[in-house]
Amino acid sequence: MSFTLKKRQQIEVYLKEGYMLKDISKMCDISLSTLLNEIKKGLTPDEYKSKRYVKYNHIRAIASLITIRIGTEQLEALLEIGVDNIKEILNESK
């Protein structure tokens, strides 16, 4: 399952509004286990362990996914380059 930015933002809002996990999974048309896996990406280990799901942050989830896919060192290198430079490099490669 690939999450869009919009779906991650929806999950964040639903959690902050106090919806039950089973209701969020139905509204987002995903399984409960898929929802929990996504929530885990957007929390610190302590927040997840303590079930403080309301702390879910969609930006943290995206950063976690990027780190999983490319590694911390590569993510830090991209951050050093800066967003504008990354956009320029991507436009050059089109």
N, C-alpha and C positions, 0 to 999 in steps of 0.2 A: 504494500500500500504506500503510495506516494502522497504526502500531504502538501497541499498548496498553502501559500501564505494566508489566504482567506480562511481556510479550514482551521489552521492553527490559531488564528485570531478569534474565530468563533469559539473554539474550545476554551481559550483563555477567558472570554467574556462569560460563557456558560458557567465555568468554575467559579469565577468571582461573584456571579449572581446566585450561586448556591444550588445549582441543579445537581441532581443525583447522577452518578456516573452512568448508570444504566440508561437514564433518560438522555444524557449527552450522546452516548453511543448510538441510540436510536435516531436522534435528531441529525447526527452526522453520518448515519448509515455505515457504521463501522462496528466491528466486534468489540466487546468489553476489553479483551486482551490487547487488541490493537490500540485502543484508547489508552490503556494503562502504559503500554510501551512508549507511546508518544508523550504522555504526561511525565514519565520518568526522564525523558530527554530534556524537559523544560524545568526541572527541579534540581536542587542540590541533592546529593545522596541523603543528607540528614532530613531534608524536607520530605523526600519520597518515603523514607523509612518511617517518619512520623505522620505520614498521610496528610501532609499539609498541602493538598492539591490546589488550594486557592492561590498558592504562591507560583503556580505554573506561569512561565514567561515564554511566549512564542519565539522571541529573539534568542533566548538561551537554548531553546530546542533546536533552532536552525544552526547555531554555533556548535552545538553538540554533534549534530549530524555531520557538519562539515569536518569537524575534528575526527570523527569516526572514519569518514571517507578518505581524507587526505593526510591526517595526522596533525599534531599540535605544531610541529616545526614549520610545516608548509603554511598553516593558517597564520602563524606569527609572521612569516615572510610576506604573505599577502597583505596583512595589516600594516606592515612597515612600508610597503609600496604606496598604499593609500587608495581610496576608492576612485578618485579621478584618474589616477594613472592606470588602474586596472581597467576602467571603462575604455580609456584610450587604447590600451593594448588589445582589448577584445574587439574594438572597432577596426583596428588595423588588420586583424586576422580574418575579417569577413571578406 
